[in-house]
Amino acid sequence: MTENPRLKGAGTFVVKILDRQNATWQGQVTWAEKKQTLYFRSALELLKLIDSTIDTGSGWEQPEEGGLA
């Protein structure tokens, strides 16, 4: 099986929405390949967490209280 170059850096994420508040989602996201789970406070933060895996590929660091790392 050949690897698709468009999927380079792609990953599998499981998103669990725990609450909806202030017109956005709060919940947890699990990166399946690394078996890492983080909580997010907004849909924008969720997208930034997923995007950060493509940039670094090394893993997530838990963001400090009050914002993304």
Backbone as JSON Lines, residues from 0, in Angstrom:
{"i":0,"aa":"M","n":[0.85,-1.19,0.0],"ca":[0.0,0.0,0.0],"c":[0.89,1.24,0.0]}
{"i":1,"aa":"T","n":[0.65,2.14,-0.91],"ca":[1.44,3.36,-0.98],"c":[0.81,4.45,-0.14]}
{"i":2,"aa":"E","n":[1.66,5.29,0.42],"ca":[1.19,6.38,1.28],"c":[0.78,7.57,0.42]}
{"i":3,"aa":"N","n":[-0.35,8.13,0.72],"ca":[-0.86,9.28,-0.01],"c":[-0.13,10.53,0.48]}
{"i":4,"aa":"P","n":[0.57,11.26,-0.39],"ca":[1.33,12.45,0.06],"c":[0.43,13.55,0.62]}
{"i":5,"aa":"R","n":[-0.84,13.6,0.21],"ca":[-1.75,14.62,0.74],"c":[-2.08,14.35,2.2]}
{"i":6,"aa":"L","n":[-1.95,13.11,2.66],"ca":[-2.28,12.76,4.03],"c":[-1.08,12.78,4.96]}
{"i":7,"aa":"K","n":[0.03,13.29,4.46],"ca":[1.24,13.39,5.3],"c":[0.94,14.24,6.52]}
{"i":8,"aa":"G","n":[1.18,13.73,7.69],"ca":[0.91,14.44,8.92],"c":[-0.53,14.3,9.39]}
{"i":9,"aa":"A","n":[-1.32,13.48,8.71],"ca":[-2.72,13.29,9.11],"c":[-2.77,12.43,10.36]}
{"i":10,"aa":"G","n":[-3.83,12.59,11.12],"ca":[-4.01,11.81,12.34],"c":[-5.47,11.49,12.55]}
{"i":11,"aa":"T","n":[-5.71,10.65,13.54],"ca":[-7.06,10.27,13.9],"c":[-7.39,10.89,15.25]}
{"i":12,"aa":"F","n":[-8.49,11.63,15.31],"ca":[-8.88,12.32,16.53],"c":[-10.31,11.93,16.9]}
{"i":13,"aa":"V","n":[-10.5,11.65,18.18],"ca":[-11.84,11.36,18.69],"c":[-12.26,12.58,19.51]}
{"i":14,"aa":"V","n":[-13.35,13.21,19.1],"ca":[-13.83,14.43,19.76],"c":[-15.09,14.09,20.52]}
{"i":15,"aa":"K","n":[-15.09,14.44,21.8],"ca":[-16.25,14.22,22.66],"c":[-16.74,15.57,23.16]}
{"i":16,"aa":"I","n":[-17.92,15.96,22.72],"ca":[-18.51,17.23,23.14],"c":[-19.21,17.01,24.48]}
{"i":17,"aa":"L","n":[-18.76,17.72,25.5],"ca":[-19.33,17.56,26.84],"c":[-20.38,18.62,27.16]}
{"i":18,"aa":"D","n":[-20.26,19.78,26.54],"ca":[-21.17,20.87,26.85],"c":[-21.17,21.87,25.69]}
{"i":19,"aa":"R","n":[-22.25,22.65,25.61],"ca":[-22.32,23.76,24.66],"c":[-22.64,24.99,25.49]}
{"i":20,"aa":"Q","n":[-21.79,25.97,25.4],"ca":[-21.97,27.17,26.19],"c":[-21.36,28.35,25.43]}
{"i":21,"aa":"N","n":[-21.97,29.51,25.54],"ca":[-21.48,30.71,24.85],"c":[-21.32,30.47,23.35]}
{"i":22,"aa":"A","n":[-22.28,29.77,22.76],"ca":[-22.33,29.51,21.32],"c":[-21.12,28.74,20.79]}
{"i":23,"aa":"T","n":[-20.5,27.9,21.63],"ca":[-19.39,27.07,21.17],"c":[-19.37,25.77,21.97]}
{"i":24,"aa":"W","n":[-18.45,24.88,21.62],"ca":[-18.34,23.57,22.25],"c":[-17.27,23.56,23.31]}
{"i":25,"aa":"Q","n":[-17.48,22.74,24.33],"ca":[-16.45,22.38,25.29],"c":[-16.43,20.86,25.35]}
{"i":26,"aa":"G","n":[-15.24,20.28,25.49],"ca":[-15.16,18.83,25.53],"c":[-13.73,18.34,25.59]}
{"i":27,"aa":"Q","n":[-13.55,17.13,25.07],"ca":[-12.21,16.55,25.07],"c":[-11.91,15.97,23.7]}
{"i":28,"aa":"V","n":[-10.64,16.0,23.35],"ca":[-10.18,15.44,22.09],"c":[-9.05,14.46,22.4]}
{"i":29,"aa":"T","n":[-9.12,13.29,21.78],"ca":[-8.1,12.26,21.96],"c":[-7.4,12.03,20.64]}
{"i":30,"aa":"W","n":[-6.08,12.12,20.66],"ca":[-5.26,11.83,19.5],"c":[-4.98,10.33,19.55]}
{"i":31,"aa":"A","n":[-5.62,9.57,18.65],"ca":[-5.61,8.11,18.72],"c":[-4.21,7.51,18.59]}
{"i":32,"aa":"E","n":[-3.41,8.02,17.67],"ca":[-2.08,7.44,17.46],"c":[-1.17,7.6,18.66]}
{"i":33,"aa":"K","n":[-1.26,8.7,19.37],"ca":[-0.39,8.98,20.52],"c":[-1.05,8.64,21.86]}
{"i":34,"aa":"K","n":[-2.36,8.32,21.82],"ca":[-3.11,8.02,23.04],"c":[-3.02,9.16,24.05]}
{"i":35,"aa":"Q","n":[-3.19,10.39,23.55],"ca":[-3.16,11.58,24.39],"c":[-4.53,12.24,24.35]}
{"i":36,"aa":"T","n":[-4.98,12.71,25.51],"ca":[-6.27,13.38,25.6],"c":[-6.09,14.75,26.23]}
{"i":37,"aa":"L","n":[-6.74,15.74,25.62],"ca":[-6.75,17.1,26.16],"c":[-8.17,17.62,26.15]}
{"i":38,"aa":"Y","n":[-8.44,18.54,27.04],"ca":[-9.74,19.21,27.09],"c":[-9.64,20.53,26.34]}
{"i":39,"aa":"F","n":[-10.74,20.93,25.72],"ca":[-10.78,22.22,25.03],"c":[-11.99,23.0,25.5]}
{"i":40,"aa":"R","n":[-11.89,24.33,25.39],"ca":[-12.94,25.22,25.88],"c":[-13.72,25.89,24.77]}
{"i":41,"aa":"S","n":[-13.28,25.72,23.53],"ca":[-14.0,26.32,22.4],"c":[-13.67,25.55,21.14]}
{"i":42,"aa":"A","n":[-14.51,25.73,20.13],"ca":[-14.26,25.08,18.85],"c":[-12.95,25.59,18.24]}
{"i":43,"aa":"L","n":[-12.65,26.86,18.43],"ca":[-11.4,27.41,17.92],"c":[-10.2,26.75,18.6]}
{"i":44,"aa":"E","n":[-10.27,26.56,19.9],"ca":[-9.19,25.89,20.61],"c":[-9.04,24.45,20.13]}
{"i":45,"aa":"L","n":[-10.14,23.77,19.87],"ca":[-10.1,22.41,19.32],"c":[-9.34,22.39,18.0]}
{"i":46,"aa":"L","n":[-9.67,23.3,17.11],"ca":[-8.99,23.35,15.81],"c":[-7.5,23.66,15.96]}
{"i":47,"aa":"K","n":[-7.16,24.55,16.89],"ca":[-5.75,24.88,17.11],"c":[-4.98,23.68,17.67]}
{"i":48,"aa":"L","n":[-5.61,22.9,18.54],"ca":[-4.96,21.69,19.08],"c":[-4.69,20.69,17.97]}
{"i":49,"aa":"I","n":[-5.68,20.46,17.12],"ca":[-5.5,19.52,16.02],"c":[-4.45,20.04,15.04]}
{"i":50,"aa":"D","n":[-4.51,21.32,14.73],"ca":[-3.54,21.91,13.81],"c":[-2.11,21.81,14.35]}
{"i":51,"aa":"S","n":[-1.95,21.94,15.66],"ca":[-0.61,21.88,16.25],"c":[0.04,20.51,16.07]}
{"i":52,"aa":"T","n":[-0.75,19.46,15.92],"ca":[-0.17,18.13,15.71],"c":[0.44,18.01,14.33]}
{"i":53,"aa":"I","n":[-0.11,18.72,13.37],"ca":[0.43,18.68,12.01],"c":[1.74,19.45,11.95]}
{"i":54,"aa":"D","n":[1.81,20.57,12.67],"ca":[3.03,21.39,12.68],"c":[4.19,20.68,13.35]}
{"i":55,"aa":"T","n":[3.95,20.09,14.52],"ca":[5.04,19.5,15.29],"c":[5.13,18.0,15.11]}
{"i":56,"aa":"G","n":[3.98,17.32,15.16],"ca":[3.96,15.87,15.06],"c":[4.48,15.17,16.29]}
{"i":57,"aa":"S","n":[4.99,15.9,17.28],"ca":[5.61,15.28,18.43],"c":[4.63,15.02,19.57]}
{"i":58,"aa":"G","n":[3.6,15.79,19.69],"ca":[2.65,15.59,20.76],"c":[2.12,16.89,21.29]}
{"i":59,"aa":"W","n":[1.22,16.77,22.24],"ca":[0.59,17.93,22.84],"c":[1.2,18.22,24.19]}
{"i":60,"aa":"E","n":[1.16,19.47,24.55],"ca":[1.45,19.87,25.93],"c":[0.19,20.48,26.47]}
{"i":61,"aa":"Q","n":[-0.14,20.15,27.71],"ca":[-1.34,20.69,28.33],"c":[-1.21,22.2,28.41]}
{"i":62,"aa":"P","n":[-2.17,22.95,27.83],"ca":[-2.08,24.4,27.9],"c":[-2.25,24.9,29.32]}
{"i":63,"aa":"E","n":[-1.59,26.02,29.6],"ca":[-1.73,26.63,30.92],"c":[-3.13,27.21,31.06]}
{"i":64,"aa":"E","n":[-3.58,27.37,32.27],"ca":[-4.91,27.93,32.53],"c":[-5.02,29.3,31.89]}
{"i":65,"aa":"G","n":[-6.09,29.49,31.14],"ca":[-6.33,30.8,30.55],"c":[-5.95,30.91,29.1]}
{"i":66,"aa":"G","n":[-5.49,29.84,28.46],"ca":[-5.2,29.96,27.05],"c":[-4.37,28.83,26.51]}
{"i":67,"aa":"L","n":[-4.17,28.86,25.22],"ca":[-3.36,27.85,24.56],"c":[-1.88,28.1,24.79]}
{"i":68,"aa":"A","n":[-1.12,27.03,24.75],"ca":[0.33,27.15,24.91],"c":[0.95,27.76,23.7]}
